[in-house]
Amino acid sequence: MPADQSRLHADVTFLTNLHPARNCYNLSSLNKAADYIKGCFQKLHGTVTEQPFTADGRRYRNIIASFGPPQADRLIVGAHYDVCGDQPGADDNASAVAGLLETARLLHLSKALLTHRIDFVAYANEEPPYFATEHMGSAVHAKSLHANQVKVRAMICYEMIGYFSDQPGSQKFPNEALAKQYPDTGNFIVVVGKVGQEKFTQRVQQLMRSHTGSLDVQRINLPESLGLASLSDHRNYWSQGYDAVMINDTSFLRNPNYHQPTDTIDTLDFSRMAQVVDGVYGALLEL
């Protein structure tokens, strides 16, 4: 069954209408976002838990929905629900949270027989000032898995999946070498991995391609030291030795609204967002 665009739209609508913005300082809005995610998860047949943690005296929460055999090896699907500063964050990162929730719904509706455990995790504190620190929600989660010797088969990170353009030249690149390898029209989604995990990145790309219909799925493997490679929550699973990829619309290399007040719901393409979710969901089951 395909992802439901109306459900994706409803999720983004709720998150982008929270005031003040759901950043790490506005705990009331951030907790409303967490409660909404938890409520959506609780409507499904999984087990829902919270992972609280503190940073600078403030309490934050990762929200987790688990499906499948409890003691089996795990697949992790994650997305962050906070925003950077005072902006609605439709693409960054309400689109990804909507994708996370819809993927969990599809799993619930399909009643798929799972041999692995799948954990859907919504993180706080991906954005500055906590980005690349131990206070990222994903860092807390990844470290807890490693500390408990949990076997993680793979991690898939949803990060900005809603902005597409059919305008030639709409896709930008950091250098000419990459520009020669990829389309110059920003109407594709990309699987981002690090150097050394090419086989895994290619596997995810191939599986997604078989489920996304007309949407083009590209892939890239970049050195971990290169900033573009690690600009989301997947970075914290790499540091714990787990395979992880980011599913991304290339963010600021395409979207002029990145970290701006103009990152609004009307700029998103929900038809293509649904295709991304279909691709990730199909890949997840085959992984």
C-alpha positions as CSV (number, residue, x, y, z in Angstrom):
1,M,0.0,0.0,0.0
2,P,1.3,3.5,-0.9
3,A,2.1,6.3,1.6
4,D,-0.8,8.6,2.2
5,Q,-0.2,12.2,1.2
6,S,-3.0,13.5,3.3
7,R,-1.5,12.0,6.4
8,L,1.9,13.4,5.5
9,H,0.3,16.8,5.1
10,A,-1.5,16.6,8.4
11,D,1.8,15.8,10.2
12,V,3.7,18.7,8.6
13,T,0.7,21.0,9.3
14,F,0.7,20.3,13.0
15,L,4.5,20.7,13.4
16,T,4.8,23.9,11.4
17,N,1.9,25.5,13.2
18,L,3.5,25.2,16.7
19,H,4.3,28.6,18.2
20,P,6.8,29.6,19.3
21,A,9.1,27.5,17.1
22,R,10.0,24.0,18.3
23,N,13.6,24.7,19.0
24,C,15.7,23.5,22.0
25,Y,14.9,26.7,24.0
26,N,11.1,26.6,23.5
27,L,10.4,23.5,25.6
28,S,6.6,23.9,25.5
29,S,6.5,23.7,21.7
30,L,9.2,21.0,21.6
31,N,7.2,18.9,24.0
32,K,4.0,19.4,22.1
33,A,5.8,18.0,19.0
34,A,7.1,15.1,21.1
35,D,3.6,14.4,22.5
36,Y,2.1,14.5,19.0
37,I,4.7,12.0,17.7
38,K,4.1,9.8,20.7
39,G,0.4,9.9,20.2
40,C,0.7,8.9,16.6
41,F,3.0,6.0,17.5
42,Q,0.5,4.9,20.2
43,K,-2.2,4.3,17.6
44,L,-0.1,1.6,16.1
45,H,0.7,-2.0,17.2
46,G,4.2,-1.4,18.4
47,T,5.7,-0.7,21.8
48,V,6.2,3.0,22.6
49,T,8.8,4.3,25.0
50,E,10.6,7.5,25.8
51,Q,14.3,8.1,26.3
52,P,14.7,11.3,28.4
53,F,18.0,13.1,28.8
54,T,19.2,16.5,30.0
55,A,21.3,19.2,28.4
56,D,22.2,22.5,30.1
57,G,19.6,21.7,32.8
58,R,16.8,21.2,30.3
59,R,14.9,17.9,29.9
60,Y,14.6,16.5,26.4
61,R,13.0,13.3,25.0
62,N,13.6,10.8,22.3
63,I,10.3,9.1,21.3
64,I,10.7,5.4,20.2
65,A,8.2,3.0,18.6
66,S,9.4,-0.6,18.4
67,F,8.0,-3.4,16.2
68,G,9.0,-7.0,15.7
69,P,10.8,-9.6,18.0
70,P,12.1,-7.6,21.0
71,Q,15.4,-9.4,21.2
72,A,16.2,-9.6,17.5
73,D,18.8,-7.6,15.7
74,R,17.6,-4.1,15.0
75,L,17.0,-1.7,12.2
76,I,16.8,1.9,13.2
77,V,14.8,4.6,11.4
78,G,15.2,8.1,12.7
79,A,14.4,11.8,12.2
80,H,14.8,14.9,14.4
81,Y,11.8,17.0,15.4
82,D,13.5,20.2,16.5
83,V,14.1,23.2,14.3
84,C,17.0,25.8,14.0
85,G,16.0,29.1,15.5
86,D,12.7,30.8,14.8
87,Q,11.3,29.1,11.7
88,P,8.5,26.7,10.9
89,G,10.8,24.0,9.6
90,A,8.6,22.4,7.0
91,D,11.3,20.7,5.1
92,D,13.8,20.8,8.0
93,N,12.6,18.7,9.5
94,A,8.8,18.3,9.6
95,S,9.0,16.5,6.3
96,A,11.3,13.8,7.8
97,V,9.2,13.4,10.9
98,A,6.1,12.9,8.7
99,G,8.1,10.4,6.7
100,L,9.1,8.6,9.9
101,L,5.5,8.5,11.2
102,E,4.1,7.3,7.8
103,T,6.7,4.6,7.5
104,A,5.6,3.3,10.9
105,R,1.9,3.5,9.9
106,L,2.6,1.5,6.7
107,L,4.3,-1.2,8.8
108,H,1.3,-1.3,11.1
109,L,-1.2,-1.5,8.3
110,S,0.6,-4.2,6.4
111,K,1.0,-6.4,9.4
112,A,4.3,-7.6,8.0
113,L,5.9,-10.6,9.7
114,L,9.2,-9.2,10.9
115,T,12.4,-11.3,11.6
116,H,14.2,-8.2,12.9
117,R,13.2,-5.5,15.3
118,I,12.5,-2.1,13.8
119,D,12.8,0.9,16.0
120,F,11.4,4.3,14.8
121,V,13.1,7.1,16.8
122,A,12.2,10.8,16.8
123,Y,15.1,12.8,18.2
124,A,15.4,16.2,19.9
125,N,18.5,18.4,19.6
126,E,19.8,17.8,16.1
127,E,20.1,21.5,15.4
128,P,22.5,24.1,16.8
129,P,23.7,24.7,19.5
130,Y,23.7,20.9,20.1
131,F,24.7,19.7,16.6
132,A,27.8,17.6,16.7
133,T,27.7,17.3,20.5
134,E,26.9,14.6,23.0
135,H,23.6,16.3,23.6
136,M,22.1,15.4,20.3
137,G,19.2,13.0,20.9
138,S,20.6,10.6,18.3
139,A,24.0,10.6,20.1
140,V,22.2,9.6,23.3
141,H,20.3,6.9,21.5
142,A,23.3,5.5,19.6
143,K,25.5,5.4,22.6
144,S,22.9,3.6,24.6
145,L,22.6,0.9,21.9
146,H,26.4,0.4,22.0
147,A,26.6,0.4,25.7
148,N,24.0,-2.3,25.9
149,Q,25.7,-4.3,23.1
150,V,22.6,-4.1,20.9
151,K,23.2,-5.7,17.4
152,V,22.1,-3.0,14.9
153,R,21.8,-4.2,11.3
154,A,21.5,-0.7,9.9
155,M,20.3,2.8,10.5
156,I,18.3,5.0,8.0
157,C,18.0,8.7,8.7
158,Y,15.2,10.8,7.3
159,E,16.5,14.3,6.8
160,M,14.7,16.8,4.7
161,I,12.6,14.9,2.1
162,G,10.1,17.4,0.9
163,Y,11.6,20.0,-1.5
164,F,11.9,19.2,-5.2
165,S,12.2,21.4,-8.3
166,D,11.8,20.6,-12.0
167,Q,13.6,23.8,-13.0
168,P,16.9,23.1,-14.9
169,G,19.8,24.4,-12.9
170,S,17.9,24.2,-9.6
171,Q,20.4,21.6,-8.2
172,K,23.6,23.1,-6.9
173,F,26.9,21.4,-6.0
174,P,29.9,22.2,-3.8
175,N,32.3,21.5,-6.7
176,E,32.6,20.8,-10.4
177,A,33.5,17.1,-9.9
178,L,30.1,16.4,-8.3
179,A,28.3,18.6,-10.8
180,K,29.5,16.3,-13.6
181,Q,28.2,13.2,-11.9
182,Y,24.6,14.2,-10.9
183,P,21.6,15.8,-12.5
184,D,21.4,19.6,-12.5
185,T,17.6,19.5,-11.8
186,G,16.6,19.1,-8.2
187,N,13.9,16.5,-8.6
188,F,15.7,13.5,-7.2
189,I,16.3,12.1,-3.7
190,V,19.8,10.9,-2.6
191,V,21.1,8.2,-0.3
192,V,24.1,9.6,1.5
193,G,26.7,7.2,3.0
194,K,30.4,7.5,3.9
195,V,33.4,6.1,2.2
196,G,33.8,2.5,3.1
197,Q,30.1,1.6,3.1
198,E,29.6,1.7,-0.6
199,K,27.9,-1.7,-0.8
200,F,25.4,-0.8,1.8
201,T,24.6,2.6,0.3
202,Q,24.2,1.0,-3.1
203,R,21.9,-1.7,-1.6
204,V,19.6,0.9,-0.1
205,Q,19.5,2.8,-3.3
206,Q,18.6,-0.3,-5.3
207,L,15.9,-1.3,-2.9
208,M,14.4,2.2,-2.8
209,R,14.5,2.4,-6.7
210,S,12.3,-0.7,-6.9
211,H,9.6,1.0,-4.8
212,T,9.6,4.7,-5.6
213,G,8.0,4.6,-9.0
214,S,9.1,7.5,-11.2
215,L,11.2,9.2,-8.5
216,D,14.9,9.2,-9.3
217,V,17.1,7.8,-6.4
218,Q,20.7,8.8,-6.5
219,R,23.5,7.8,-4.1
220,I,26.8,9.2,-2.9
221,N,29.6,8.1,-0.6
222,L,31.7,10.9,0.9
223,P,34.6,11.0,3.3
224,E,33.3,11.2,6.9
225,S,35.6,14.2,7.4
226,L,33.8,16.1,4.7
227,G,31.0,18.2,6.3
228,L,28.4,17.4,3.8
229,A,28.6,13.7,4.6
230,S,27.6,14.0,8.3
231,L,25.0,16.7,8.5
232,S,22.4,14.8,10.5
233,D,21.7,12.1,13.0
234,H,23.2,9.2,11.1
235,R,26.7,10.6,12.1
236,N,26.2,9.3,15.7
237,Y,25.6,5.8,14.5
238,W,28.8,5.9,12.4
239,S,30.7,6.8,15.6
240,Q,29.4,3.7,17.3
241,G,30.4,1.4,14.4
242,Y,27.0,1.0,12.8
243,D,26.1,1.2,9.1
244,A,24.0,4.3,8.5
245,V,22.7,6.4,5.6
246,M,20.9,9.7,5.3
247,I,17.9,10.1,2.9
248,N,18.0,13.7,1.8
249,D,16.8,16.1,-0.8
250,T,20.3,17.8,-0.6
251,S,18.9,20.6,1.7
252,F,20.7,23.9,1.1
253,L,22.2,22.7,-2.2
254,R,18.7,22.9,-3.5
255,N,16.2,24.5,-1.1
256,P,16.6,28.3,-0.8
257,N,14.4,28.2,2.3
258,Y,16.8,26.2,4.4
259,H,16.9,27.5,8.0
260,Q,14.7,30.5,6.9
261,P,11.2,31.7,7.9
262,T,10.2,30.8,4.3
263,D,10.6,27.0,5.0
264,T,6.8,26.7,4.9
265,I,4.4,23.8,4.1
266,D,3.4,25.4,0.7
267,T,6.9,24.8,-0.6
268,L,6.8,21.0,-0.2
269,D,6.0,18.4,-2.8
270,F,3.8,15.8,-1.0
271,S,3.5,13.6,-4.0
272,R,7.3,13.1,-4.2
273,M,7.5,12.9,-0.4
274,A,5.1,10.0,-0.5
275,Q,7.3,8.3,-3.1
276,V,10.4,8.7,-0.8
277,V,8.5,7.0,2.0
278,D,7.4,4.2,-0.3
279,G,11.0,3.7,-1.2
280,V,12.3,3.7,2.3
281,Y,9.5,1.4,3.5
282,G,10.1,-1.1,0.8
283,A,13.9,-1.0,1.4
284,L,13.3,-1.4,5.2
285,L,11.3,-4.6,4.7
286,E,13.9,-6.1,2.4
287,L,16.8,-5.2,4.6
